[in-house]
Amino acid sequence: MPELPEVETIAVGVHERIRGSRIVSVSVSSKIEPFKTPSADMQEQLVGKTILGVRRVGKHIVFDLAGAKPRRPSSQPQKPEAQWIVHLGMTGRLLVCSADAPPAAHTHVVLKLGSNRELRFVDPRRFGRVAFHPIAKDDIQGFQGPGKEPLSISQDDFAALFRGRKTPIKAALLNQKLLHGVGNIYADESLFRAGIRPRKMAGRLTRAQLALLHNSIQAVLREAITLGGSSVSDYVDADGVRGFFQFEHRVYLRGGKPCLVCGTPIRRILVAGRGTHYCPVCQV
């Protein structure tokens, strides 16, 4: 499943390519699973909207939308009237391409844009979701996601998330209601850099350990964003290009291989039902 760096990379790429475009028409597949908003309703609501911008919120991609005739440019950013929310699930992709490019198999949504390009949502396993989200006049921020933002959360607020929790720290990191965007890859990599075993109880971590973990998560995520994310399965960016951070993984999917720091074989265990990788010497 794409995690924060992959979703950020896609959101930035799509934003750069289609910001300011008008949605001329919308076509959808006959599959019902991807649509949190009924597909017919979503088609009707999206047509004529202008895409003000595209950004990431947790693991969601948010399209900020205005009416058919956005106001003249001003020093104040235009408030969106609605949002299109995309969650990529396990195999979802957003591709920006010319209107005459052959459609990929398992394409479920096509937004035809005024620039003679198309934005296509492709998802072979259909675990991804799309939804239309109207914004009320008194709603200042719109869609916020389920948890805290890992790249901007303060050290104090980060520590407060895990205080008293009787659950393994790896499981707590995967809880999107606490910290949204961190998944299996970046939890493993961050715990390794912080020197913390994934089964250690979250509530027993010291203030110093939590500070290390806070710094490690932010450093790992920023490095991964710089390298375009990790392509370990189906992930590609908005141009269909794979990421490169998988070449920097120190523990993830390296079970049985020597630790890059101490040479001890990396162990693979299950935590919260997820394959988890750690070094038994470097992580305590």
N, C-alpha and C positions, 0 to 999 in steps of 0.2 A: 504493500500500500504506500503511495506517495506520502512522504512526511513533510514537515515544515520547509526544508530547503528546496525540495522538488516543487512543492506548491508555490513557493515564493518565486522560483525561477520561471515557472509557467505563467504566473500572474503578471510578472514584470514584462515577459516577452509578449504576451497578448496585449497588455496595456500599450506598449510601444507601437504595436502594429495597427490597432483598431480604435484607439482613443479618438473620440469625435465622430466616429462613423454612425450613420443612421441605419437602423434595422429595417430593411425593405420587406422581407418576408421570412417566414419561419416554417420549416418542414420537420416532421417528427416521424419516428418509426412506429410500428404497431405494438411494440413491447410496452408493457405498463410499468415495469419495475423501476425505470429511472425517474419517473415523474412523481414528485411529491405534490406538485400542483397538477391537476388534470391537464393533459397535454393540449386539449382544445382551448381551455381557458388560458394557458400559458401562451399559446400562439397568438390569441387575440390581444393579450396584454402587451406582448413584446413588440408587435409590428408598429412601426412608426416612432419608436423610442430612439433617442440618441444616447450613445455610450459615453458618459462623462469620463469614466476611468475604470480601471480594473485593479483590484488589490487583493491581498491575502488576509484572511481572518482565521487564525488557527490553521486547520487543514481545509478550510473552505476558500473558494475563489468568489469574490464579490464583484459584480458588475453594477456600478452606480449609473442609474438611468434617468434621463430627463424626457420631457415631452417632445413632440415632433419638432417644435420650434424653440430651441434654447435661446435664452436671452442674449443680448449683445455682450461681448467681453467686458469684464470689469475687474477691479482690483480684488473683489470678493469672490471666492469660489462659489459656484452654483450648487445649491442644495439639491441632492437627488430626490426625485419624486417616487422612485421605486428602485428595487434591486433584483438582479437575477443571481441566484446563489447556486454554485456548482460544487459538489463534493465528488472527488474522483474515484472514491472507493478503492478497490484493489488494482484495477486495470484501466481506469478511465484516462482519457487523453483529450486535450483541447488543441486543435490544430487550426492554424490560420493558413489558408491557401487560396489560389485563384479559383474562380467559379467554374472553370472548365477542367480542373484537376479531377481525375477519377475518384469517386468516393471510396473510402476504406470500408471493409466489411465491418459490421456491427456499429455503423454510424446511427445514432439515435436522435440527434438534433442537428439541424443545419440553420444557422442564421445567415441569410443573404444580406450583405451590406451594400450601402450605396457606392462604395469604392470598387465595385465589381469583384470583391473578395468574399470569402465565406469563412465563418467560424464553425468548426465541426466538433461535436462531442461524440467521441468514439469510446465504446466500453464493451469488450467481448464478454465479460462475466456478469455484467449488469448489476454490480454492487454500488456503482456510482449513483448520485441523485442530483436532480436539478429542480429548482423551485423559483416561483415568482413571489417577491416579497414587497408588497406595497408599504410605503412609509407614511405614517400619520403626521399631520402638521406639527404636533407637539413632540414627535420623536426626533431627538437631536442627532443620534448616531446611527440609527438603523440596526442592521444585523450585527451582533456582538460576539457570537460564538459561545461555547459552553464554559470555557475556563480562562485562566490568566495567560497573557502573552509572554512567552519565555524570553524573547529578545529585549523586552523592556521592563520586566518585573524587577523591583528592587530586591536587594539581598534580604532585607527584613521581611518583606512580604513573601518572598520565596521560602524562607525558613518557617514562616507561620503556616504555610500550606501543609507541612508534614508534622507539625507539633502534635504529639500524642497519638499518632497513627500506628496501629498495630497491624501493619501490612508491610511486606517487603518493599524496599525502596524502588526496585525495578517496577513492581506492580503499581506503585503510587505514581511513578513518572508516566506510565501508560494511561493513567486515569485522565481522560480529556476534560473532565469537570474540574480538575485541579489546575492542570497546565496543558493548554491545548496546542497541538502541533508536534509534540515529541512522540515518536513511535519507537519501534523495536530497535532499529539501526542506531539511532542517535542516543537512546537510553544506554545501550551497551557501550558505545564509544565514550560517552560522557562519564559513566561510572568508572570505566577503566582509567581515564585521565585523572579522575578525582581519587583513585585508589580505594574505591568502596565496593565491597562485594554486593552483588545484586539481591541476595537474600537477606541482607541486614535489615532489621526492622526500621522503618522510616522514623518512628518516634524516638529511636535510640541514637540517632546520629547527633554528634556534637555540633555546636555552633560553628566550629572550625571546619568540620567535614561538610556541613551544608554550604558554607561560604565557598569551599573548593568546588563543590558540585554546581553551584550557581554559576561560577566563573567558567567551569568546564563546559556546561551546556551551552552557554552563550558563545564560547570560543568555537566549539565543534559546529554549531549551527551556522555561524558566520563563515567559517572555512568552507563548509559544504555549499553554501549559497554561492560563494566566490567560484567554486569549481562546477557549478551547475547541477548540484545534487548527486545522488548515488543511483546509478543504473545497474541494479542487481536483478531486475526482472523485466517488466514491460515499460518502465518509465522513459519518456522522451520529453523534450521541451516543446514549445509552441511551433518550432520549425521541424520537429521530428528528430532532433539531435540528442544523443545520449549524454549523461553527465559523467564526471570524472572522479568524484569523491570516493568511489568504491576502491580506488587504488591507494587511498589513504587510510582505509579501515585497519585498526590495530587489533581488534578482537572479533568483530562481527563476521560470521561465516568462516572463521579461522579455527574451528574446533580441531584439536589434534596437532595443529601446527605450532612451532615454537613462538613464544612471546617475543615480540620485537625488542623488548627491554631486557628481560632476564633469561630468555631461552626456555622457560618451562612450558610444556604443552598447554595450549589454551583448552579450557574445559567448556563443554556444552551441557546445559541443564535446562529444565523447564521452570519458568516462573510465570504465574498467572496464565498458564497454558501456552506461553510463547517460548520458542527456542531462544536461549540466553547464553551469551559467551562471555567468559571472564578469565583472568589469570589468577590462579590460586596463590601466587606469591606476591604479585604487585598489588592485589586488591585484598584488603583485610576487613 
